[in-house]
């Protein structure tokens, strides 16, 4: 039995533990590092504002990620 469900939007793929997949009252999502706008060394889908990445990139990455979730 699979334990993870993969969700995909136009720009991003994320993983959801299957135990939470049908429960719309909570959101449990794991991001992957692909599909974002950050340049190296931040590797595409950087979600951390304190990482040294440009704030605009991080905020756009968060939008991309939340569209998948």
N, C-alpha and C positions, 0 to 999 in steps of 0.2 A: 504494500500500500504506500502510495506517495505521501510524503509529509509536507511538501512544499507545492504551492500553486504559483505559477508564473503569470504575472500580469504584464501587458505590453501596451504602451501608447505609441504615438507616432515617433517620439524621440527617445523613449526610455523604457526599460524593462525593470520590473521590481519583483520581489519574492514575498509571498504571504504564507505563513504557516497554515497548513490545511485546516487545523483545528479552529482557526479564526476566520476562514474564508467565507463562511455563510452568515456570520454574525455582523449585521450592519450597525450594531450599537457601539462597536469599537473598531479601531483601526490599528492593525499590526502589520507593518510593512518593513521589508529589508531592502535597502538600496544596493545597486551595483555601481561600479565606478564608470560605466559607459554612458554616453549619450548627453553629457553636459557641455558647457561652453568654456570651461577653464582650460588655460594653456599649461603645458608642463612648467614646473614640476608638480602641478596640482591635479593632473590626470583626469581631465574631463568633468566628472560630476562631483566636484568638491562642494560639500555642504557646510563647511566650517568657516565662520566669519573670523575666527582668531588664528587662522592658518597662515596668513600673509597673502592670500589670494585677493584679487580685486573684489571689493564689495559688490559691484554690479554683477560680476560673474557668479558669485555665490548666491545672490538673490535670484538671478535668472535660473540657476541650477535648482534651487528650491522650488521655483514655479514648475519647472519641468518634472521634477520628482513628484510633486503633489498632484500633477495632472495624471500621472500613472496610478497613484494611490486612489 
